[in-house]
Amino acid sequence: MDDKARAELGKAAERWFGKRVEALNEVEHRVLRLTKHRLPLSRPPAVDAGSQTFGERLADRVAAFGGSWTFILLFCAFLAAWAGANLWVLANPFDPYPFIFLNLMLSMVAALQAPIIMMSQNRQTLKDRENAALDYEVNLKAEIEIMALHEKLDALRNDHILGMLAKQEEQIGLLMRLCEQTSTPTANPARIAP
């Protein structure tokens, strides 16, 4: 980066962030540089399904299925079938009324399902954090662009007002000369009379 570009970047950092370039963090520096060069900042979030491990994909699928109405309805049907089979259908039930074996199985399923769902939620939290960081960068750039537009509009308004004042001064000067020319003949009555 040449000295002129560094100086412009330094002025922009002071104007928009109120900091020196060296005091900017990585995100602010990247946003400032892209704004100065009028380059787009937004990009799609990094979601690469190919880099996920088998366990990560499985955790996402288990969490998606475990939090669905299909799972709830199938699970209710399974519980009803288990209770019906052990209460009324089977002459010699394998899990009689307090359903101790069913409770054991449900506890084991819950003990396995909870950490799997938590793994998926942790991965989703990381994705959300990346998206929030990207949103912050885009918002920061938009704020800088809006401030730059305000500065341009203020400069245009000031130039317009200065131009109007110059025209007004010119018109006042013309009016003064016109008044002097018209007042001179009336001030000398001898010249007026024929």
C-alpha positions as CSV (number, residue, x, y, z in Angstrom):
1,M,0.0,0.0,0.0
2,D,1.5,3.4,-1.0
3,D,1.7,6.4,1.3
4,K,-1.3,8.2,-0.3
5,A,-3.6,5.2,0.2
6,R,-2.3,4.8,3.8
7,A,-3.0,8.5,4.5
8,E,-6.5,8.2,3.0
9,L,-7.2,5.1,5.1
10,G,-5.9,6.9,8.2
11,K,-8.3,9.9,7.5
12,A,-11.2,7.5,7.0
13,A,-10.4,5.6,10.2
14,E,-10.3,8.9,12.2
15,R,-13.5,10.2,10.5
16,W,-15.7,7.0,10.7
17,F,-14.3,5.2,13.8
18,G,-12.6,7.9,15.7
19,K,-9.5,5.8,15.9
20,R,-6.1,5.5,14.3
21,V,-5.7,2.8,11.7
22,E,-3.4,0.9,14.1
23,A,-6.1,0.8,16.8
24,L,-8.7,-0.8,14.5
25,N,-9.4,-4.5,15.0
26,E,-9.3,-6.9,12.2
27,V,-13.0,-6.6,11.3
28,E,-13.0,-2.8,11.3
29,H,-9.8,-2.7,9.2
30,R,-11.3,-5.1,6.6
31,V,-14.6,-3.2,6.5
32,L,-12.7,0.1,6.1
33,R,-10.5,-1.2,3.4
34,L,-13.4,-2.7,1.4
35,T,-15.4,0.5,1.8
36,K,-12.6,2.7,0.6
37,H,-12.2,0.5,-2.5
38,R,-16.0,0.2,-3.0
39,L,-15.8,-3.6,-2.9
40,P,-18.7,-5.8,-1.7
41,L,-18.4,-7.2,1.8
42,S,-21.4,-9.6,2.0
43,R,-20.7,-13.2,1.3
44,P,-22.7,-16.3,2.0
45,P,-22.0,-18.0,5.4
46,A,-19.5,-20.7,5.3
47,V,-21.6,-23.9,5.4
48,D,-19.6,-26.8,4.0
49,A,-21.6,-30.1,4.4
50,G,-18.7,-32.0,2.9
51,S,-16.3,-31.2,5.8
52,Q,-18.7,-32.5,8.4
53,T,-17.8,-35.8,10.1
54,F,-20.1,-38.7,10.2
55,G,-20.8,-38.0,13.9
56,E,-21.7,-34.4,13.1
57,R,-24.1,-35.4,10.3
58,L,-25.6,-38.0,12.5
59,A,-26.1,-35.6,15.4
60,D,-27.8,-33.1,13.1
61,R,-30.1,-35.8,11.8
62,V,-31.0,-37.2,15.3
63,A,-31.7,-33.6,16.5
64,A,-33.8,-32.8,13.5
65,F,-35.8,-36.1,13.8
66,G,-36.0,-36.0,17.7
67,G,-37.6,-32.5,17.5
68,S,-40.3,-33.4,15.0
69,W,-43.9,-34.2,15.2
70,T,-43.2,-37.5,13.4
71,F,-40.9,-38.6,16.3
72,I,-43.5,-37.6,18.9
73,L,-46.3,-39.4,17.1
74,L,-44.2,-42.5,16.5
75,F,-43.0,-42.5,20.1
76,C,-46.6,-42.2,21.4
77,A,-47.7,-45.1,19.2
78,F,-44.7,-47.2,20.4
79,L,-45.6,-46.5,24.1
80,A,-49.3,-47.3,23.5
81,A,-48.3,-50.5,21.7
82,W,-45.9,-51.5,24.5
83,A,-48.5,-50.8,27.2
84,G,-51.3,-52.5,25.3
85,A,-49.2,-55.6,24.5
86,N,-48.1,-56.0,28.1
87,L,-51.5,-55.3,29.7
88,W,-54.1,-56.9,27.4
89,V,-52.6,-58.8,24.4
90,L,-49.9,-61.0,25.9
91,A,-51.0,-63.8,28.3
92,N,-47.5,-63.9,29.8
93,P,-46.2,-60.2,29.6
94,F,-42.5,-59.6,29.4
95,D,-42.8,-56.2,31.2
96,P,-45.7,-56.2,33.6
97,Y,-47.6,-53.2,34.7
98,P,-45.2,-50.7,36.3
99,F,-43.2,-51.2,33.0
100,I,-39.8,-51.3,34.7
101,F,-38.0,-52.5,31.5
102,L,-39.7,-49.7,29.5
103,N,-38.6,-47.1,32.0
104,L,-35.0,-48.5,31.7
105,M,-35.1,-48.3,27.9
106,L,-36.6,-44.7,28.0
107,S,-33.9,-43.6,30.4
108,M,-31.2,-45.0,28.2
109,V,-32.7,-43.4,25.1
110,A,-32.9,-40.0,26.9
111,A,-29.3,-40.4,28.2
112,L,-28.0,-40.9,24.6
113,Q,-30.3,-38.5,22.8
114,A,-29.6,-35.5,25.1
115,P,-25.9,-35.3,24.4
116,I,-26.4,-35.9,20.7
117,I,-28.9,-33.0,20.5
118,M,-26.5,-30.8,22.5
119,M,-23.7,-31.6,20.0
120,S,-26.0,-30.5,17.2
121,Q,-27.0,-27.4,19.1
122,N,-23.3,-26.5,19.7
123,R,-22.6,-26.8,16.0
124,Q,-25.7,-24.6,15.3
125,T,-24.4,-22.1,17.8
126,L,-21.1,-21.9,16.0
127,K,-22.9,-21.3,12.7
128,D,-25.1,-18.6,14.3
129,R,-22.0,-16.9,15.7
130,E,-20.3,-16.9,12.2
131,N,-23.6,-15.5,10.7
132,A,-23.7,-12.8,13.5
133,A,-20.1,-11.8,12.8
134,L,-20.9,-11.5,9.1
135,D,-24.0,-9.5,9.8
136,Y,-21.9,-7.2,12.0
137,E,-19.4,-6.6,9.2
138,V,-22.2,-5.8,6.7
139,N,-24.0,-3.5,9.2
140,L,-20.7,-1.7,9.9
141,K,-20.0,-1.2,6.2
142,A,-23.6,0.0,5.7
143,E,-23.2,2.5,8.5
144,I,-20.0,3.8,7.0
145,E,-21.6,4.1,3.6
146,I,-24.5,6.1,5.1
147,M,-22.1,8.4,6.9
148,A,-20.2,8.9,3.7
149,L,-23.5,9.7,1.9
150,H,-24.3,12.2,4.6
151,E,-20.9,13.9,4.2
152,K,-21.5,14.1,0.4
153,L,-24.9,15.5,0.8
154,D,-23.7,18.1,3.4
155,A,-20.9,19.1,1.0
156,L,-23.4,19.4,-1.9
157,R,-25.7,21.5,0.2
158,N,-22.8,23.7,1.4
159,D,-21.7,24.2,-2.2
160,H,-25.2,25.0,-3.3
161,I,-25.6,27.6,-0.5
162,L,-22.3,29.1,-1.3
163,G,-23.2,29.3,-4.9
164,M,-26.6,30.9,-4.0
165,L,-24.8,33.5,-1.8
166,A,-22.4,34.3,-4.6
167,K,-25.3,34.8,-7.0
168,Q,-27.1,36.9,-4.4
169,E,-24.0,39.1,-3.9
170,E,-23.7,39.5,-7.7
171,Q,-27.4,40.5,-7.9
172,I,-27.1,42.9,-5.0
173,G,-24.1,44.5,-6.8
174,L,-26.1,44.8,-10.0
175,L,-29.0,46.3,-8.1
176,M,-26.7,48.8,-6.4
177,R,-25.3,49.9,-9.7
178,L,-28.8,50.1,-11.2
179,C,-29.9,52.2,-8.2
180,E,-26.9,54.5,-8.6
181,Q,-27.6,55.0,-12.3
182,T,-31.2,55.7,-11.8
183,S,-30.7,58.0,-8.8
184,T,-28.0,60.1,-10.5
185,P,-30.3,61.8,-13.1
186,T,-33.0,62.5,-10.5
187,A,-30.5,64.1,-8.1
188,N,-29.7,66.9,-10.7
189,P,-33.0,68.6,-11.5
190,A,-31.4,70.9,-14.0
191,R,-30.5,68.0,-16.3
192,I,-34.1,66.7,-16.1
193,A,-35.7,69.8,-17.4
194,P,-35.6,70.3,-21.2
